[in-house]
Amino acid sequence: MQFLLANVLAALVLIASGAPNKLLTVQKYAGTKVVGSYIVHLKADADKDALFAADPVLAESVTHPDWTIINAFAGRFSTETLNKLRASDLVDSILEDGVVSINDKLEHISDDGGSVSIEATQTDAPWGLHRLSSTSAVNGDQTLLNYTYTYSDSYQGQGVDVYIVDTGINLAHVDFGGRAKNGYVGTGLNSTDDNGHGSNVASVAGGTRWGVAKQVSLISVKVLDSSGSGTLANVVGGFNYVGTAAAASGRPSLASASLGGSASTSIDSAVTALTSAGIPVVVAAGNSNVDAGTTSPARVTSAFTVGAIDITDTKASFSNYGSVVDIWAPGVYIPGAYYTSTTALAAYSGTSQATPHISGLVAIYLSEFGKTAPNTIIANLWSRTGILKSIPSGTVNRLGVGPVTV
């Protein structure tokens, strides 16, 4: 009790301290801002609970108080409260909250996603899966669903958890076979997929027909709304959930995040915390045909950043690039589960779709080799180099492939 009281008294002093000319500068977010919302990073030895106890007005304004992977919180603060935080010696930095969004384009919707099969060689696969097990580029129509995908039944993600950080998952869809469940729901959101993007991404990573790793467990981490957008604070909250849930389960786990926005040290710090804890994070490079080093979380060096190619083994026209890109995967006209029914199918194009191809491969790697350091997986994941076309100078020419190629 005396220790807590001392911390609270210290926090009271530090909140009140600081002259106007010593106020921290609030870091601007280059993208769309969430007006009035901020993310506050505390110094490493600062006691967040003591800070809240010392200032009830601050505590009531906090929307995301319980992050543990980084010493930070988010909230909607009045000018007076914000200035107290700017003057506090406990605070390391304050950032504007902002908007992140999905990285793709919806190409086609239908209702023929109900046929499923599990076999060593799938004969009703889309071109993206075929490319993972083929030694050469696909020669055919990207819309056809009669390609082959050869894989090992022994290692299909069994015992591995893939956290889909997205718009949610249509848990009842036949492509998931009861292997998907809800995990985290961001502030102000509902638990269902009301957009479709998250269901598609989950399906490509681990669906029974449309997926790379057909026996993974899929966990929804809903941080984006029905429009495919969300706040930095909710995304950090989602990553925080991944860290705590994976630690509690003890199972091999990874996060798949097909989203992005302007550069954000809050997002970067959360992703870095996960990878430092041994949890691989696979992220989309982005769809603006610019250097991915200007966006988050793509620019995080410890993340597995994925660019998109088309059916001809050529860089997709929209895909970001640059030295932060670690690998490339199919990302044009990629079919998968959709949110409108238990059999609905939608095809998307984007680095959002390239990302779950690699997430599925990482899940296969973990099912075969067990828990492995993220940087080791990035270095050793199955791939072929030097075969892709139109890859910009300074960007790796490396295609992700499966452990079985024919």
Sine and cosine of phi, psi and omega as CSV:
sin_phi,cos_phi,sin_psi,cos_psi,sin_omega,cos_omega
0.00,0.00,-0.70,0.71,0.01,-1.00
-0.89,0.45,-0.60,0.80,0.00,-1.00
-0.91,0.42,-0.70,0.71,0.01,-1.00
-0.89,0.45,-0.68,0.73,0.01,-1.00
-0.87,0.49,-0.64,0.77,0.02,-1.00
-0.90,0.44,-0.66,0.75,0.02,-1.00
-0.90,0.43,-0.67,0.74,0.01,-1.00
-0.89,0.45,-0.70,0.72,0.02,-1.00
-0.88,0.47,-0.65,0.76,0.04,-1.00
-0.89,0.45,-0.65,0.76,0.01,-1.00
-0.90,0.43,-0.63,0.77,0.03,-1.00
-0.87,0.49,-0.69,0.72,0.00,-1.00
-0.90,0.44,-0.69,0.73,-0.08,-1.00
-0.95,0.31,-0.55,0.83,0.06,-1.00
-0.90,0.44,-0.63,0.77,-0.07,-1.00
-0.99,0.17,-0.26,0.96,-0.11,-0.99
-0.99,0.14,0.19,-0.98,0.10,-0.99
0.97,-0.23,0.78,-0.63,0.08,-1.00
-1.00,0.05,0.34,-0.94,-0.03,-1.00
-0.81,0.59,-0.57,0.82,-0.04,-1.00
-0.98,0.22,0.00,1.00,0.03,-1.00
-0.94,-0.35,0.19,0.98,0.00,-1.00
-0.92,0.40,0.70,-0.71,0.09,-1.00
-0.89,0.46,0.58,-0.82,0.11,-0.99
-0.99,0.13,0.78,-0.63,0.05,-1.00
-0.96,0.28,0.83,-0.56,-0.03,-1.00
-0.96,0.28,0.77,-0.64,-0.05,-1.00
-0.98,0.19,0.51,-0.86,0.11,-0.99
-0.97,-0.23,0.80,-0.59,-0.13,-0.99
-0.95,0.32,-0.41,0.91,0.00,-1.00
-1.00,0.03,-0.34,-0.94,0.03,-1.00
-0.91,0.40,0.77,-0.64,-0.07,-1.00
-1.00,-0.04,0.46,-0.89,0.21,-0.98
-0.99,-0.11,0.98,-0.17,-0.17,-0.98
-0.87,0.49,0.78,-0.63,0.05,-1.00
1.00,0.08,-0.07,1.00,-0.03,-1.00
-0.95,-0.31,0.65,-0.76,-0.07,-1.00
-0.66,-0.75,0.43,-0.90,0.12,-0.99
-0.92,-0.39,0.82,-0.57,-0.08,-1.00
-0.94,-0.35,0.88,-0.48,0.07,-1.00
-0.99,-0.14,0.81,-0.59,0.01,-1.00
-1.00,-0.05,0.33,-0.94,0.10,-1.00
-0.92,0.39,0.38,-0.93,-0.17,-0.99
-0.83,0.56,-0.60,0.80,-0.07,-1.00
-0.99,-0.13,0.15,0.99,-0.02,-1.00
-0.98,0.22,0.61,-0.80,-0.01,-1.00
-0.99,-0.14,0.96,-0.29,-0.06,-1.00
-0.90,0.44,-0.69,0.73,-0.02,-1.00
-0.90,0.45,-0.62,0.79,0.04,-1.00
-0.91,0.42,-0.60,0.80,0.03,-1.00
-0.89,0.46,-0.69,0.72,0.02,-1.00
-0.92,0.40,-0.66,0.75,-0.02,-1.00
-0.90,0.43,-0.52,0.86,-0.03,-1.00
-0.97,0.23,-0.33,0.94,-0.08,-1.00
-0.64,-0.77,1.00,-0.01,-0.02,-1.00
-0.86,0.52,-0.55,0.84,0.03,-1.00
-0.90,0.44,-0.68,0.73,0.07,-1.00
-0.88,0.48,-0.74,0.67,-0.05,-1.00
-0.85,0.53,-0.64,0.77,-0.01,-1.00
-0.95,0.32,-0.34,0.94,-0.04,-1.00
-1.00,0.00,-0.18,0.98,-0.06,-1.00
-0.98,0.19,0.76,-0.65,0.02,-1.00
-0.98,-0.18,-0.42,0.91,-0.02,-1.00
-0.72,-0.69,0.99,0.11,-0.13,-0.99
-1.00,0.00,-0.27,0.96,-0.32,-0.95
-0.95,-0.31,0.39,0.92,0.05,-1.00
-0.91,0.40,0.66,-0.75,0.02,-1.00
-0.85,-0.53,-0.38,0.93,-0.03,-1.00
-0.97,0.26,-0.38,0.92,0.16,-0.99
-0.71,-0.70,0.49,-0.87,-0.02,-1.00
-1.00,0.07,0.99,0.17,-0.12,-0.99
-0.41,-0.91,0.20,-0.98,0.09,-1.00
-0.44,-0.90,0.24,-0.97,0.02,-1.00
-0.77,-0.64,0.42,-0.91,0.02,-1.00
-0.12,-0.99,0.06,-1.00,0.06,-1.00
-0.94,-0.34,0.94,-0.33,-0.20,-0.98
-0.92,-0.40,0.61,-0.79,0.15,-0.99
-0.93,0.36,0.24,-0.97,0.03,-1.00
-0.86,0.51,-0.64,0.77,-0.01,-1.00
-0.90,0.44,-0.73,0.69,0.00,-1.00
-0.91,0.41,-0.65,0.76,0.02,-1.00
-0.87,0.49,-0.67,0.74,-0.01,-1.00
-0.93,0.37,-0.55,0.83,0.10,-0.99
-0.88,0.48,-0.68,0.73,0.02,-1.00
-0.91,0.40,-0.63,0.78,0.01,-1.00
-0.90,0.44,-0.46,0.89,-0.03,-1.00
-1.00,-0.03,-0.18,0.98,-0.11,-0.99
-0.98,0.21,0.70,-0.71,0.07,-1.00
-0.96,0.29,-0.15,0.99,0.05,-1.00
-0.99,0.16,-0.32,0.95,-0.14,-0.99
-1.00,-0.07,0.75,-0.66,0.02,-1.00
-1.00,-0.01,-0.68,0.74,0.00,-1.00
-0.33,-0.94,0.41,-0.91,0.05,-1.00
-0.76,-0.65,0.75,-0.66,-0.05,-1.00
-0.82,-0.58,0.59,-0.80,0.15,-0.99
-0.90,0.44,0.68,-0.74,0.16,-0.99
-0.96,0.27,0.46,-0.89,-0.05,-1.00
-0.49,-0.87,-0.08,-1.00,-0.11,-0.99
-0.96,-0.28,0.71,-0.70,0.20,-0.98
-0.89,-0.45,0.30,-0.95,-0.07,-1.00
-0.49,-0.87,0.15,-0.99,0.01,-1.00
-0.95,0.32,0.32,-0.95,-0.07,-1.00
-0.86,-0.52,0.95,0.31,0.02,-1.00
-0.21,-0.98,0.01,-1.00,0.05,-1.00
-0.72,-0.69,0.78,-0.62,0.04,-1.00
-0.96,0.28,0.83,-0.56,-0.07,-1.00
-0.98,-0.21,-0.63,0.78,-0.16,-0.99
-0.34,-0.94,0.59,-0.81,0.07,-1.00
-0.79,-0.61,0.69,-0.73,0.08,-1.00
-0.49,-0.87,-0.14,-0.99,-0.04,-1.00
-0.72,-0.69,0.73,0.68,0.03,-1.00
-0.85,-0.52,0.61,0.79,-0.03,-1.00
-0.99,-0.11,0.30,0.95,-0.12,-0.99
-1.00,-0.04,-0.28,0.96,-0.03,-1.00
-0.98,0.18,0.86,-0.51,-0.01,-1.00
-0.77,-0.64,0.49,-0.87,0.07,-1.00
-0.43,-0.90,0.51,-0.86,0.09,-1.00
-0.83,-0.56,0.89,-0.45,-0.01,-1.00
-0.45,-0.89,0.27,-0.96,-0.02,-1.00
-0.90,0.43,-0.52,0.85,0.12,-0.99
-0.80,-0.59,0.92,-0.39,0.03,-1.00
-1.00,0.08,0.74,-0.68,-0.06,-1.00
-0.94,-0.33,0.05,1.00,0.02,-1.00
-0.85,-0.52,0.66,0.75,-0.10,-1.00
-1.00,-0.07,0.42,-0.91,0.16,-0.99
-0.97,0.24,0.19,-0.98,-0.08,-1.00
-0.89,0.46,-0.54,0.84,-0.04,-1.00
-0.88,0.48,-0.69,0.72,0.05,-1.00
-0.91,0.41,-0.66,0.75,0.02,-1.00
-0.84,0.55,-0.65,0.76,-0.06,-1.00
-0.90,0.44,-0.51,0.86,-0.02,-1.00
-0.92,0.40,-0.46,0.89,-0.04,-1.00
-0.92,-0.40,0.22,0.98,0.00,-1.00
-0.95,-0.31,0.60,-0.80,0.02,-1.00
-0.99,0.13,-0.11,0.99,-0.03,-1.00
-0.65,-0.76,0.22,-0.98,0.01,-1.00
-0.88,0.48,0.42,-0.91,-0.01,-1.00
-0.98,0.22,0.75,-0.66,0.04,-1.00
-0.94,-0.34,1.00,-0.05,-0.05,-1.00
0.16,-0.99,-0.24,-0.97,-0.07,-1.00
-1.00,-0.04,0.79,-0.62,-0.04,-1.00
-0.92,0.39,-0.31,0.95,-0.04,-1.00
-1.00,0.03,-0.20,0.98,-0.02,-1.00
-0.96,0.28,0.46,-0.89,-0.04,-1.00
-0.81,-0.58,0.66,0.75,-0.02,-1.00
-0.81,-0.59,0.45,0.89,0.03,-1.00
-1.00,0.09,0.24,-0.97,0.03,-1.00
-0.98,-0.21,0.55,-0.83,0.09,-1.00
-0.73,-0.69,0.91,-0.42,-0.03,-1.00
-0.98,-0.21,0.75,-0.66,-0.07,-1.00
-0.48,-0.88,0.23,-0.97,0.04,-1.00
-1.00,-0.03,0.85,-0.53,0.05,-1.00
-0.90,0.43,-0.41,0.91,-0.08,-1.00
-0.94,0.34,-0.48,0.88,-0.04,-1.00
-0.76,-0.64,1.00,0.00,0.01,-1.00
-0.79,-0.61,0.53,0.85,0.03,-1.00
1.00,0.01,0.21,0.98,0.02,-1.00
-0.84,0.54,0.74,-0.67,0.04,-1.00
0.98,0.19,0.13,0.99,-0.04,-1.00
-0.93,-0.36,0.67,-0.74,0.06,-1.00
-0.98,-0.21,0.80,-0.60,0.10,-1.00
-0.93,-0.36,0.90,-0.43,0.01,-1.00
-1.00,0.00,0.89,-0.45,-0.04,-1.00
-1.00,-0.08,0.97,-0.24,-0.06,-1.00
-1.00,0.01,0.99,-0.17,-0.27,-0.96
-0.23,-0.97,-0.57,-0.82,-0.06,-1.00
-1.00,-0.04,0.09,1.00,-0.08,-1.00
0.95,-0.31,0.04,-1.00,0.00,-1.00
-0.73,-0.69,0.68,-0.73,0.14,-0.99
-0.97,0.25,1.00,0.01,-0.16,-0.99
-0.87,0.49,-0.48,0.88,-0.08,-1.00
-0.99,0.12,-0.09,1.00,-0.05,-1.00
-0.89,0.45,0.65,-0.76,-0.06,-1.00
-0.89,0.46,-0.41,0.91,-0.06,-1.00
-0.93,0.36,-0.29,0.96,-0.03,-1.00
-1.00,-0.10,-0.29,0.96,0.11,-0.99
0.80,0.60,0.55,0.83,0.01,-1.00
0.98,0.20,0.16,0.99,-0.04,-1.00
-1.00,-0.06,0.03,1.00,-0.02,-1.00
-0.94,-0.35,0.57,-0.82,0.04,-1.00
-0.53,-0.85,0.30,-0.95,0.06,-1.00
-0.99,0.16,0.58,-0.81,0.08,-1.00
-0.84,-0.54,-0.99,0.10,-0.08,-1.00
-0.97,-0.26,0.60,-0.80,0.12,-0.99
-0.80,-0.60,0.86,-0.51,-0.03,-1.00
-0.92,0.40,0.33,-0.94,0.00,-1.00
-0.84,0.54,0.78,-0.62,0.04,-1.00
0.99,0.12,0.07,1.00,-0.03,-1.00
-0.94,-0.35,0.28,-0.96,0.15,-0.99
-0.98,-0.22,0.14,-0.99,-0.15,-0.99
-1.00,0.07,-0.18,0.98,-0.07,-1.00
-1.00,-0.02,0.37,-0.93,0.12,-0.99
-0.99,0.13,0.95,-0.32,0.00,-1.00
-0.94,-0.34,0.36,0.93,0.04,-1.00
-0.79,-0.61,-0.69,0.72,0.00,-1.00
0.95,-0.32,-0.42,0.91,-0.06,-1.00
-0.88,0.48,-0.73,0.69,-0.03,-1.00
-0.90,0.44,-0.63,0.78,0.04,-1.00
-0.89,0.45,-0.66,0.75,0.02,-1.00
-0.90,0.45,-0.73,0.68,-0.01,-1.00
-0.87,0.49,-0.71,0.70,0.02,-1.00
-0.88,0.48,-0.63,0.77,-0.01,-1.00
-0.91,0.42,-0.66,0.75,0.01,-1.00
-0.93,0.38,-0.61,0.79,0.02,-1.00
-0.94,0.33,-0.70,0.72,-0.18,-0.98
-0.55,-0.84,0.39,0.92,0.05,-1.00
-0.96,0.29,0.38,-0.92,-0.03,-1.00
-0.93,0.37,-0.67,0.74,0.06,-1.00
-0.99,-0.13,-0.72,0.69,-0.17,-0.99
-1.00,0.00,-0.06,1.00,-0.18,-0.98
-0.98,-0.19,0.36,-0.93,0.03,-1.00
-0.97,0.24,-0.78,0.63,-0.04,-1.00
-0.94,-0.34,0.99,-0.16,-0.30,-0.95
-0.99,0.12,0.01,1.00,-0.01,-1.00
-0.77,-0.64,0.33,0.94,0.06,-1.00
-0.96,0.29,0.30,-0.95,0.22,-0.98
-1.00,-0.10,0.76,-0.66,-0.07,-1.00
-0.94,-0.34,0.77,-0.64,-0.05,-1.00
-0.84,-0.55,0.84,-0.54,-0.02,-1.00
-0.98,0.22,0.79,-0.61,0.12,-0.99
-0.86,-0.50,1.00,-0.04,-0.15,-0.99
-1.00,0.08,0.92,-0.40,-0.01,-1.00
-0.81,-0.59,-0.09,1.00,-0.03,-1.00
-0.87,-0.49,0.51,-0.86,-0.08,-1.00
-1.00,-0.03,-0.20,-0.98,-0.07,-1.00
-0.91,0.42,-0.33,0.95,0.04,-1.00
-1.00,0.00,-0.09,1.00,-0.03,-1.00
1.00,0.06,0.27,0.96,0.00,-1.00
-0.88,-0.48,0.36,-0.93,0.03,-1.00
-0.32,-0.95,0.10,-1.00,-0.04,-1.00
-1.00,-0.05,0.44,-0.90,0.12,-0.99
-0.83,0.55,-0.65,0.76,-0.04,-1.00
-0.88,0.48,-0.68,0.73,0.02,-1.00
-0.93,0.37,-0.58,0.81,0.03,-1.00
-0.91,0.41,-0.70,0.72,0.07,-1.00
-0.87,0.50,-0.66,0.75,0.05,-1.00
-0.87,0.50,-0.62,0.78,0.04,-1.00
-0.91,0.42,-0.70,0.72,0.05,-1.00
-0.90,0.43,-0.61,0.80,0.05,-1.00
-0.87,0.49,-0.67,0.74,0.04,-1.00
-0.87,0.49,-0.70,0.71,0.01,-1.00
-0.83,0.56,-0.72,0.70,-0.02,-1.00
-0.88,0.48,-0.72,0.70,-0.04,-1.00
-0.95,0.30,-0.65,0.76,-0.03,-1.00
-0.93,0.37,-0.67,0.75,0.01,-1.00
-0.91,0.42,-0.63,0.77,0.03,-1.00
-0.91,0.43,-0.64,0.77,-0.02,-1.00
-0.93,0.36,-0.60,0.80,-0.05,-1.00
-0.98,0.22,-0.55,0.84,-0.07,-1.00
0.96,0.29,0.06,1.00,-0.04,-1.00
-1.00,0.06,0.45,-0.89,0.16,-0.99
-0.83,0.55,0.76,-0.65,-0.13,-0.99
-0.60,-0.80,0.42,-0.91,0.14,-0.99
-0.52,-0.85,0.36,-0.93,0.09,-1.00
-0.94,-0.33,0.68,-0.73,0.07,-1.00
-0.88,-0.47,0.89,-0.45,-0.12,-0.99
-0.82,-0.58,0.99,-0.12,0.03,-1.00
-1.00,-0.05,0.91,0.42,-0.05,-1.00
-0.47,-0.88,0.17,-0.99,0.03,-1.00
-0.03,-1.00,0.17,-0.99,0.01,-1.00
-0.24,-0.97,-0.26,-0.97,0.04,-1.00
-0.90,0.43,0.25,-0.97,-0.03,-1.00
-0.84,0.54,0.72,-0.69,-0.03,-1.00
-0.57,-0.82,0.88,-0.47,0.03,-1.00
-0.93,0.37,-0.41,0.91,0.05,-1.00
-0.92,0.40,-0.75,0.66,0.05,-1.00
-0.88,0.47,-0.72,0.69,-0.02,-1.00
-0.85,0.53,-0.69,0.73,-0.03,-1.00
-0.90,0.43,-0.64,0.77,0.00,-1.00
-0.91,0.41,-0.70,0.72,0.01,-1.00
-0.91,0.42,-0.68,0.73,0.02,-1.00
-0.88,0.47,-0.61,0.79,0.03,-1.00
-0.89,0.45,-0.64,0.77,0.03,-1.00
-0.91,0.42,-0.75,0.66,-0.02,-1.00
-0.91,0.41,-0.56,0.83,0.06,-1.00
-0.91,0.42,-0.45,0.89,0.04,-1.00
-1.00,0.07,0.06,1.00,0.05,-1.00
1.00,0.00,0.25,0.97,-0.01,-1.00
-0.97,-0.25,0.92,-0.39,0.04,-1.00
-0.89,0.46,0.62,-0.78,0.06,-1.00
-0.81,-0.58,0.90,-0.45,-0.01,-1.00
-0.98,-0.20,0.81,-0.59,-0.13,-0.99
-0.74,-0.67,0.42,-0.91,0.01,-1.00
-0.98,0.17,0.64,-0.77,0.03,-1.00
-0.95,0.32,-0.47,0.88,-0.02,-1.00
0.95,-0.32,0.29,-0.96,-0.19,-0.98
-0.88,-0.48,0.49,0.87,-0.07,-1.00
-0.96,-0.29,0.11,0.99,-0.02,-1.00
0.81,0.59,0.70,0.72,0.05,-1.00
-0.76,-0.65,0.08,-1.00,0.05,-1.00
-0.92,0.40,0.86,-0.52,-0.03,-1.00
-0.91,0.41,-0.22,0.98,0.02,-1.00
-0.93,0.38,-0.09,1.00,0.02,-1.00
-0.99,-0.15,0.04,1.00,-0.10,-0.99
-0.80,-0.60,0.36,-0.93,0.07,-1.00
-0.86,-0.51,0.62,-0.79,0.11,0.99
-1.00,-0.01,0.16,0.99,-0.09,-1.00
-0.84,0.54,-0.52,0.85,-0.10,-0.99
-0.98,0.19,-0.12,0.99,-0.03,-1.00
-0.93,0.37,0.86,-0.50,-0.14,-0.99
-0.93,0.37,-0.45,0.89,-0.02,-1.00
-1.00,0.05,-0.13,0.99,0.08,-1.00
-0.99,0.15,0.29,-0.96,0.05,-1.00
-0.99,-0.16,0.99,-0.11,-0.13,-0.99
-1.00,-0.03,0.76,-0.65,-0.21,-0.98
-0.87,-0.50,0.79,-0.61,0.14,-0.99
-0.99,-0.13,0.22,-0.97,-0.10,-1.00
-0.92,-0.39,0.65,-0.76,0.14,-0.99
-0.89,-0.45,0.28,-0.96,0.09,-1.00
-0.98,-0.19,-0.12,-0.99,-0.12,-0.99
-0.92,0.39,-0.29,0.96,-0.01,-1.00
-1.00,-0.07,0.23,0.97,-0.05,-1.00
0.91,0.41,0.48,0.88,0.00,-1.00
-0.94,-0.34,0.60,-0.80,0.09,-1.00
-0.77,0.64,0.79,-0.62,0.09,-1.00
-0.88,0.48,0.65,-0.76,-0.12,-0.99
-0.84,0.54,-0.50,0.86,-0.08,-1.00
-1.00,0.04,-0.30,0.95,-0.21,-0.98
-0.92,0.39,0.70,-0.72,0.19,-0.98
-0.93,0.37,0.21,-0.98,-0.12,-0.99
-0.51,-0.86,-0.23,-0.97,0.08,-1.00
0.91,-0.41,0.06,-1.00,-0.11,-0.99
-0.92,0.40,-0.34,0.94,0.00,-1.00
-0.99,0.17,-0.25,0.97,0.03,-1.00
-0.95,0.31,0.79,-0.62,-0.05,-1.00
-0.99,-0.14,-0.43,0.90,-0.16,-0.99
-0.24,-0.97,0.29,-0.96,0.01,-1.00
-0.83,-0.55,0.45,-0.89,0.00,-1.00
-0.44,-0.90,0.29,-0.96,0.02,-1.00
-0.84,0.55,0.72,-0.69,-0.04,-1.00
-0.54,-0.84,0.29,0.96,0.02,-1.00
-0.86,-0.52,0.81,-0.58,-0.02,-1.00
0.79,0.61,0.93,0.36,-0.04,-1.00
-0.94,-0.34,0.93,-0.37,-0.02,-1.00
-0.99,0.15,0.42,-0.91,0.06,-1.00
-0.09,-1.00,0.01,-1.00,-0.03,-1.00
-0.86,0.51,0.44,-0.90,0.01,-1.00
-0.77,-0.64,0.12,-0.99,-0.18,-0.98
-1.00,-0.06,-0.16,0.99,-0.21,-0.98
-0.99,0.13,-0.30,0.96,0.06,-1.00
-0.33,-0.95,0.02,-1.00,-0.01,-1.00
-0.98,0.22,-0.16,0.99,0.02,-1.00
-0.82,-0.58,0.08,1.00,-0.08,-1.00
-0.89,0.45,0.59,-0.81,-0.03,-1.00
-0.79,-0.61,0.66,-0.75,0.08,-1.00
-0.65,-0.76,0.59,-0.81,0.08,-1.00
-0.94,-0.33,0.74,-0.68,0.01,-1.00
-0.84,-0.55,0.35,-0.94,0.19,-0.98
-0.82,-0.57,0.69,-0.72,0.04,-1.00
0.37,-0.93,0.25,-0.97,0.14,-0.99
-0.92,0.40,-0.28,0.96,0.14,-0.99
-0.86,0.51,-0.55,0.83,-0.01,-1.00
-1.00,0.04,-0.50,0.87,0.10,-1.00
-0.90,0.44,-0.62,0.78,-0.06,-1.00
-0.84,0.55,-0.77,0.63,-0.03,-1.00
-0.93,0.37,-0.37,0.93,0.15,-0.99
-0.86,0.51,-0.71,0.70,0.01,-1.00
-0.95,0.30,-0.59,0.80,0.06,-1.00
-0.86,0.52,-0.67,0.74,0.05,-1.00
-0.89,0.46,-0.66,0.75,0.04,-1.00
-0.90,0.43,-0.64,0.77,0.05,-1.00
-0.89,0.45,-0.63,0.77,0.04,-1.00
-0.89,0.46,-0.65,0.76,0.06,-1.00
-0.89,0.46,-0.69,0.73,0.03,-1.00
-0.85,0.52,-0.72,0.69,-0.01,-1.00
-0.92,0.40,-0.58,0.82,0.01,-1.00
-0.93,0.36,-0.47,0.88,0.01,-1.00
-1.00,0.07,-0.68,0.73,-0.15,-0.99
-0.95,-0.31,-0.12,0.99,-0.04,-1.00
0.98,0.19,-0.13,-0.99,-0.03,-1.00
-0.83,0.56,0.76,-0.65,-0.05,-1.00
-0.63,-0.77,0.60,-0.80,0.01,-1.00
-0.85,0.53,0.68,-0.73,-0.03,-1.00
-0.80,0.60,-0.66,0.75,-0.02,-1.00
-0.92,0.39,-0.49,0.87,0.07,-1.00
-0.94,0.35,-0.65,0.76,0.04,-1.00
-0.91,0.43,-0.70,0.72,0.02,-1.00
-0.84,0.54,-0.67,0.75,-0.05,-1.00
-0.96,0.29,-0.55,0.84,-0.20,-0.98
-0.93,-0.36,-0.04,1.00,0.00,-1.00
-0.85,0.52,0.60,-0.80,-0.03,-1.00
-0.83,0.55,0.72,-0.69,-0.05,-1.00
-0.27,-0.96,0.22,-0.98,0.13,-0.99
-0.79,-0.62,0.65,-0.76,-0.09,-1.00
-0.91,-0.42,0.46,-0.89,0.13,-0.99
0.97,0.25,0.22,0.97,-0.08,-1.00
-0.95,-0.31,-0.18,0.98,-0.07,-1.00
-1.00,0.07,0.43,-0.90,-0.05,-1.00
-0.95,-0.31,0.50,-0.87,0.08,-1.00
0.89,0.45,0.49,0.87,0.09,-1.00
-0.99,0.14,0.83,-0.55,-0.06,-1.00
-0.88,0.47,0.44,-0.90,0.06,-1.00
-0.86,0.52,0.65,-0.76,0.00,-1.00
1.00,0.06,0.05,1.00,0.01,-1.00
-0.89,-0.45,0.68,-0.73,-0.03,-1.00
-0.87,0.49,0.65,-0.76,0.08,-1.00
-0.96,-0.28,1.00,0.10,-0.15,-0.99
-0.59,-0.81,0.87,-0.49,0.00,-1.00
-0.98,-0.20,0.79,-0.61,0.10,-1.00
-0.95,0.32,0.72,-0.69,0.04,-1.00
-0.71,-0.70,0.20,-0.98,0.02,-1.00
-0.99,0.11,0.14,-0.99,0.01,-1.00
-0.95,0.31,-0.27,0.96,0.04,-1.00
-0.89,-0.46,0.87,-0.48,0.06,-1.00
-0.80,-0.61,0.60,-0.80,-0.02,-1.00
-0.73,-0.68,0.00,0.00,0.00,0.00
